[in-house]
Amino acid sequence: MSNTEGSSTTRNLKGLSVFERYLSLWVGLCIVAGVVLGRIAPGVAAFMDGLAIYVGDAPVVSIPIAVCLFFMMYPIMVKIDFAEVLKAGRNAKPVGLTLFVNWAVKPFSMYAISIFFLGSVFVGLIGPDLVDHVKMPLGLDLPVGATHGAGTVVVVKGVKTLAVPLWRSYLAGAILLGIAPCTAMVLVWGYLAKGNDGHTLVMVAINSLTMLVLFGPLGGFLLGVGRLPVPWQALFLSIGIYVALPLVAGYFSRKWILRAKGGDWFKESFLPLLTPVTIVALLITLVLLFSFKGDVILANPLTILWIAIPLFIQTNFIFWLAYGLARLLRLRYEDAAPSAMIGASNHFEVAIATSVMLFGLASGAALATVVGVLIEVPVMLMLVSICKRTRSWFHLKEAGHVASLRRQEEGVTGSDIT
């Protein structure tokens, strides 16, 4: 590595160390701040949750969460060069592997693992009789006492809600994480694992576009199987607000800025300005979420552990599946590592916002998505370390393949001479 490359790497690592490397610490502080806020000023979070766009009497879109998520998502989208997506066909194997794991395996394995642990192994510890009061589904107006899926319509503080088993609410959050693969953080994991940055960025773009099509159908199906049915239009509205809007804004603003200011100004001046905005938006969202869940956490501090265990197992399962398939497909390590990382990581920003829109800021589903943020950094850093230690698996396989071809060539040459 040249001195220039080394200094560039050092600068990049320093840029990551402020937030990305200590994301779990910030989330932990937000848990404390949110719980304290919920205890000393419970009306603040309730007021923020009431700032919403209503359809009839139902709050559909939380304005604070929508604003926060836009500023979480926009920096991801504005980095994407969609012209590169069109060239992705030249790397059909890693792209195909990533799409297969993310959309044909991950949503269903997340459901299976989560319902096994939350609905069977830990249900007694969570509390089989505890209920969670979640929003009534968009457009649904049932009388008090009616049932909908696993929920019963009740009135809480003058508003109709669904009383559902608490563990099923946690399951809903896990499902939303499972159908939202890949985050901006995957760019960090791929970089630290010394993967192919171009492939990683292209897959971020492809996953974002795929989510526009599959997030709604998969979410509606799996939530329905979990007896927490939500209207399809609510999921499509969620993906439209929380993915399509920042995607479109990022695409057009990127073109305008590059044309007006140039690439150097875009990379060196504009993108660094977005980092603190993104951080503040995420942390505000987390404080609001935990301000509502303080009583649950204080009453059962192991709640986060019960949710984290199936998420941890799911993350490792998806990583090893993708990593193993990449080796079988003879992918280069530089493509194999980010392909496995993309599948293992979660688009927790979209999962958080969707859970808030569908079930409410105070719901167990929202809490479960935040637990996904809490374990993201330590688990993914562990997987980065595994990738770096097993890099030789792929180089040995490549070397063996080359040697085999050489032996075949030598054999043909020898027979011709004979």
PyMOL commands that set and color helices and strands:
alter all, ss='L'
color gray80, all
select helices_A, chain A and resi 3-17+20-40+42-50+63-78+82-85+88-121+123-126+166-178+185-192+197-225+232-261+263-299+303-328+333-344+348-359+364-389+391-417
alter helices_A, ss='H'
color red, helices_A
select strands_A, chain A and resi 52-55+58-62+131-135+147-148+151-156+159-165
alter strands_A, ss='S'
color yellow, strands_A
deselect
rebuild
show_as cartoon
